[in-house]
Amino acid sequence: MATRGALFYYSGTGNTELAMRYVAGKISQASVDLIDIRAARGFDLSSYDFAGFATFVDHGGPPQLFIDFMGSLKGCRGKPAFILITYGAMPGRTLKIIERLVIKAGMTPIAGHQLNTPENFVPMRVKGTTNDDRPRDADIEKFKGFVSDLNDILITISLKGDLKPRPIRIGILNSLIPQHDRRKSKKKMGPLIVDKASCIGCGNCETVCPYGAIQMDGIPSFDDSRCYGCWACYNRCPTQAIYTEKIRGEGHYKEPTERLRRALSY
Ligand SMILES: Cc1cc2nc3c(=O)[nH]c(=O)nc-3n(C[C@H](O)[C@H](O)[C@H](O)COP(=O)(O)O)c2cc1C
């Protein structure tokens, strides 16, 4: 049976959430719950028939928060699971790494897809690689094909109980890309700074920080030992008051582009 699904996503600036919302809206024969993994550590999947996991690519692999979340799941043994990632320029081996996490948790991988979306990694945007023209029309078609195949697979599992692992392919080029060391992201970013004059004390940075590295005391204070350099606070500060020694006032990616929204509307 595959009639109830838990669809998890981790999204820094909205691309992945949008993509997973699209999938959720298109799964036709099952009821699904869409769940932000930031509020789902230790989630028990016992009452679900299948799961879906979506995240963005972070230095050639899944973000640390996602890895920790996968290790915390309960009640998932024997359930089918699909994987969706969004990426700016190079997904590398991320899908395969997540496939291993799925198997390690005792689940059966049934499908995987990588969707090319705009780049939200600030240093890349500052260099000019924004990829705001992504996804291309061909990417959108492939993504829609993936969702349609996923529906067929879920129907097959539901009707025939035919649950077998379906290996996820990423192509030679991606498999050659080494996974970067995520800890370098924070090192390269350097300490975060707040411009007191433009900070409005809204606390958005504290809310969007996935690692609990920000505390508001009128203005944000940053715990660099907890920060993974994901740039969510920088990207989503409404007044661009957060900056670093190297980058200030440029390269922001606050939310999905109009093109991406249009592509993933349903
Ligand atoms: C810290 C960080 C590291 C990233 N590393 C990569 C990468 O190695 N390869 C890549 O293609 N995109 C990389 N990206 C870009 C994101 O994966 C991409 O823009 C994604 O769609 C963002 O999804 P979100 O809006 O759901 O957060 C990185 C983004 C961040 C914030």
The ligand as a Gaussian input file, in Angstrom:
#p B3LYP/6-31G(d) Opt

LIG

0 1
 C       26.029000      27.022000       1.662000
 C       25.594000      26.674000       0.262000
 C       26.333000      25.801000      -0.490000
 C       25.930000      25.458000      -1.780000
 N       26.647000      24.553000      -2.508000
 C       26.231000      24.176000      -3.744000
 C       26.943000      23.193000      -4.498000
 O       27.932000      22.616000      -4.050000
 N       26.495000      22.889000      -5.723000
 C       25.391000      23.479000      -6.275000
 O       25.029000      23.157000      -7.397000
 N       24.670000      24.398000      -5.593000
 C       25.062000      24.755000      -4.335000
 N       24.348000      25.694000      -3.623000
 C       23.148000      26.303000      -4.245000
 C       21.835000      25.718000      -3.774000
 O       21.901000      24.318000      -3.698000
 C       20.678000      26.097000      -4.684000
 O       20.637000      27.446000      -4.971000
 C       19.335000      25.636000      -4.086000
 O       18.321000      25.667000      -5.050000
 C       18.904000      26.457000      -2.887000
 O       17.717000      25.901000      -2.383000
 P       16.806000      26.610000      -1.300000
 O       16.246000      27.878000      -1.936000
 O       15.723000      25.614000      -1.045000
 O       17.635000      26.893000      -0.126000
 C       24.744000      26.033000      -2.329000
 C       23.998000      26.929000      -1.546000
 C       24.415000      27.241000      -0.265000
 C       23.576000      28.187000       0.546000

